[in-house]
Amino acid sequence: MDTLTAASVTPAVYGESERPPRGDYSRGGAVQADYTCPQNWASYTAADHDTYRRLYERQAAQLPGLACDAFIASLPSLGAKDRIPRFEEINERLYKATRWEIVAVPGLIPEEPFFSLLANRRFPVTDWIRKPEEFDYIVEPDVFHDLFGHVPMLFDPTFADYVQRYGEGGLKAHSLEAGEDLARLYWYTVEFGLIRQADGLRAYGAGILSSVGELQHAARSREPRRIPLTLLRAMRSRYKIDSYQSTYFVIDSFSQLFDMTAPDFTPLYQQLAALPDIDPGVLLPGEVEIAID
């Protein structure tokens, strides 16, 4: 596969933030045309592994009663808890489970390569880890966020199929210049989704599951709005990437999520073009919030 030229190796920016994106997108020419690169596991320091271990221990302790059953069941499939796992070791288990694999990337990547990777059941994982002073909160996704937050859900067959279907739809949305609309659906499901289980609301979104503060905020705080997921509503809703969410969308099953993405979205994009955006935290007339326990 061809490597990218220095001029074309550029990070992506999603949502609204006052901070520039980060990540080494040069890698001495090691970044490929699809933005994937070697994990270079040997470059992690003892401090990097210790940061991952402490993050894992802290977050795993918060999960009972807040994370969805599918996530808790699959978390052990990540393997090592005391060090940053090798991607190839996870892939041995993940491919057997759902025919997915993870690939290293230098950070946030543009829409088209991102959608293409998902459509081909390859999940991009940022390979650098946060600094000690970012232990409690980081704006950009790092290796802990991507591994701990995203990868366990890819062991669930229905959710894994949804992510692939999302990628396929994303390629079409990109060609229709509707990528921003679809990015909002990803944000409010894969990153910050809630699911209603028999025992209450639980998190399945990676942005919630990998953040100790957001996990409590999303599942227990009475401050944010929690409303049933509909495609049009979610794709009209703006979001911020550098604060806790003020609106969460709730599903009843992963099958519901998968079925939602079956129709052609072209008519939906046409509707969206004629409708105004909705600010975070706004409850529209007639909407009913879902109560927490």
C-alpha positions in Angstrom: 0.0 0.0 0.0 1.3 3.5 -0.8 2.4 5.9 1.9 1.0 9.4 2.0 2.9 12.4 1.0 3.8 14.8 3.8 1.4 17.4 2.3 -1.6 15.0 2.5 -1.0 13.7 6.0 -3.4 16.0 7.8 -5.4 15.4 11.0 -9.2 15.6 11.0 -11.4 17.8 13.2 -14.9 16.9 14.3 -17.4 18.8 16.4 -16.5 22.1 18.1 -13.4 22.6 20.2 -11.0 25.5 20.9 -8.0 23.1 20.8 -6.1 22.0 17.7 -5.9 18.3 17.0 -2.9 16.3 18.0 -0.9 13.3 16.8 2.2 12.6 14.8 0.9 12.2 11.2 4.4 12.0 9.7 5.8 8.8 11.3 8.8 9.0 9.0 6.7 7.9 6.0 5.1 5.0 7.9 1.5 6.2 7.5 -0.2 4.4 4.7 -2.7 5.8 2.1 -5.6 4.7 4.3 -4.0 6.4 7.4 -3.1 3.1 9.1 0.4 2.7 10.5 2.4 0.2 12.6 1.5 0.1 16.3 5.3 0.1 17.2 4.6 -1.5 20.5 8.3 -1.4 21.5 8.1 2.5 21.6 5.8 2.5 24.7 7.6 3.4 27.9 7.1 1.8 31.3 5.3 5.0 32.2 3.0 4.5 29.2 2.1 1.0 30.3 1.6 2.2 33.9 -0.8 4.9 32.7 -2.8 2.3 30.8 -2.9 -0.1 33.8 -4.1 2.7 36.1 -6.8 3.8 33.7 -8.0 0.3 33.1 -8.2 -0.5 36.9 -10.0 2.7 37.7 -12.5 2.5 34.8 -13.2 -1.3 35.3 -14.2 -0.6 38.9 -16.8 1.9 37.7 -18.6 -0.4 35.3 -21.1 -2.4 37.4 -24.6 -0.9 37.2 -23.5 1.7 34.6 -22.1 -0.2 31.6 -24.3 -2.4 29.4 -24.1 -6.2 29.7 -22.6 -6.7 26.3 -19.6 -4.5 27.2 -19.0 -6.1 30.5 -19.1 -9.6 29.0 -16.6 -8.7 26.3 -14.1 -6.6 28.2 -11.9 -9.6 29.2 -11.3 -10.2 25.5 -9.0 -7.2 25.5 -6.4 -9.4 27.3 -3.7 -7.7 29.3 -4.8 -5.3 32.0 -1.3 -4.3 33.2 0.1 -3.0 29.9 -1.0 -1.7 26.5 -2.0 -4.7 24.6 -0.5 -5.7 21.3 -3.0 -5.1 18.5 -2.2 -8.4 16.8 -3.1 -10.4 20.0 -6.5 -8.7 20.2 -7.1 -9.4 16.5 -6.6 -13.1 17.0 -9.7 -13.1 19.3 -11.7 -10.4 17.6 -11.5 -11.9 14.1 -12.7 -15.2 15.4 -15.6 -13.6 17.2 -17.0 -11.2 14.5 -14.5 -11.1 11.6 -13.3 -7.6 12.7 -9.7 -6.4 13.3 -8.2 -3.3 14.7 -5.6 -1.2 12.9 -3.3 1.5 14.3 -3.7 5.2 13.2 -1.9 8.3 14.3 -5.0 10.1 15.6 -8.3 11.4 14.2 -8.5 10.7 10.4 -10.6 12.2 7.6 -14.1 10.9 6.8 -13.5 8.9 3.7 -10.6 6.7 5.0 -12.5 6.3 8.3 -15.7 5.2 6.6 -13.7 2.9 4.3 -12.0 1.2 7.2 -15.3 0.5 9.0 -16.9 -0.7 5.8 -14.2 -3.3 5.6 -14.5 -4.3 9.2 -11.2 -2.6 10.2 -11.5 -0.4 13.3 -9.0 2.5 13.6 -7.3 2.7 17.0 -5.1 5.7 17.9 -1.8 4.2 19.1 -0.5 6.9 21.5 -1.5 7.3 25.1 -2.3 10.4 27.1 0.2 12.2 29.3 0.0 11.8 33.1 -1.5 15.3 33.4 -4.3 14.2 31.1 -5.1 11.2 33.2 -8.6 12.4 34.2 -9.7 13.9 30.9 -8.5 14.0 27.4 -10.1 15.7 24.4 -8.7 13.5 21.6 -9.1 9.7 21.5 -6.0 7.9 22.7 -5.2 4.2 22.8 -7.0 3.7 26.1 -10.2 5.4 24.8 -10.2 3.4 21.6 -9.2 0.0 23.1 -11.1 0.1 26.3 -14.1 2.1 25.0 -14.7 0.8 21.5 -13.2 -2.7 21.0 -15.2 -4.7 23.6 -18.4 -3.8 21.8 -17.0 -5.1 18.5 -17.2 -8.6 20.0 -21.0 -8.3 20.0 -22.1 -9.6 16.5 -25.1 -7.2 16.1 -23.3 -4.1 17.2 -20.3 -5.1 15.0 -22.6 -5.4 12.0 -24.1 -2.0 12.8 -20.6 -0.4 12.7 -19.8 -2.0 9.4 -23.1 -0.8 7.9 -22.4 2.6 9.3 -19.2 2.7 7.4 -20.8 1.6 4.2 -23.4 4.4 4.6 -20.7 6.8 5.4 -19.0 6.3 2.1 -22.3 7.2 0.3 -22.8 10.1 2.6 -19.4 11.4 1.8 -20.2 11.3 -1.9 -23.4 13.3 -1.2 -21.5 15.8 1.0 -23.6 14.6 4.0 -20.7 13.3 6.1 -21.3 15.8 8.9 -24.9 14.6 9.3 -23.8 11.0 9.5 -20.9 11.9 11.9 -23.5 13.1 14.4 -25.2 9.7 14.3 -21.8 8.0 15.1 -21.3 10.5 17.9 -24.6 9.9 19.6 -24.5 6.1 19.2 -21.0 4.6 19.0 -19.4 7.3 21.1 -22.2 8.4 23.5 -25.1 6.0 23.2 -27.2 4.7 26.1 -29.3 1.5 26.0 -32.4 0.7 28.0 -31.9 -2.8 29.7 -34.4 -4.5 32.0 -32.4 -3.2 34.9 -32.2 0.4 33.8 -30.2 2.7 31.5 -26.7 1.6 30.7 -23.9 3.0 28.6 -22.6 1.4 25.4 -20.9 4.4 23.8 -17.1 4.4 24.0 -16.9 8.1 25.0 -18.9 7.3 28.1 -17.3 3.9 28.9 -13.8 5.2 28.8 -14.4 8.3 31.0 -14.9 8.0 34.7 -16.6 11.4 34.9 -18.8 11.0 31.8 -19.9 7.5 32.9 -21.4 8.8 36.1 -22.8 11.9 34.3 -24.5 9.9 31.5 -26.0 7.2 33.6 -26.7 8.9 36.9 -26.8 12.7 36.7 -30.1 14.5 36.4 -28.6 17.3 34.4 -28.5 15.9 30.8 -31.4 15.2 28.5 -32.0 11.5 27.6 -34.4 11.0 24.8 -35.3 8.0 22.5 -33.1 7.8 19.4 -34.5 8.7 16.1 -32.3 9.3 13.1 -33.6 12.7 12.1 -33.3 14.1 15.7 -29.8 12.8 16.3 -28.5 14.0 12.9 -29.9 17.5 13.5 -28.2 17.7 16.9 -24.9 19.5 17.4 -22.4 18.4 19.9 -19.2 19.5 21.6 -16.1 17.4 22.0 -14.5 19.0 25.0 -17.2 18.8 27.6 -19.7 16.3 29.0 -22.7 15.8 26.8 -25.9 17.6 27.6 -28.1 15.3 25.4 -27.9 11.5 25.2 -30.0 9.3 22.8 -31.4 6.0 24.1 -32.0 2.7 22.2 -33.8 -0.5 23.4 -31.6 -3.0 21.6 -28.7 -3.2 19.2 -31.0 -4.9 16.7 -33.0 -1.7 16.7 -29.8 0.3 16.0 -28.9 -2.1 13.1 -32.4 -2.0 11.6 -32.4 1.8 11.7 -29.6 1.9 9.2 -31.1 -0.4 6.7 -33.0 2.2 4.6 -31.4 4.5 2.0 -30.5 7.7 3.8 -30.7 9.9 0.7 -34.3 11.2 1.5 -33.2 11.8 5.1 -30.3 14.0 3.9 -32.7 16.0 1.8 -34.9 16.6 4.8 -31.9 17.6 6.9 -30.8 20.1 4.4 -34.0 22.0 4.9 -34.1 21.8 8.7 -32.1 23.9 11.3 -29.6 22.4 13.6 -30.5 21.7 17.3 -28.2 23.0 20.0 -27.0 20.6 22.7 -29.3 20.3 25.7 -32.4 21.5 23.9 -35.7 19.6 24.4 -38.1 20.0 21.5 -41.8 20.5 22.0 -43.5 17.2 22.4 -40.3 15.3 23.3 -40.4 13.1 26.4 -37.3 12.5 28.4 -36.4 9.1 29.7 -36.2 9.0 33.4 -33.2 7.5 35.2 -33.6 5.0 38.1 
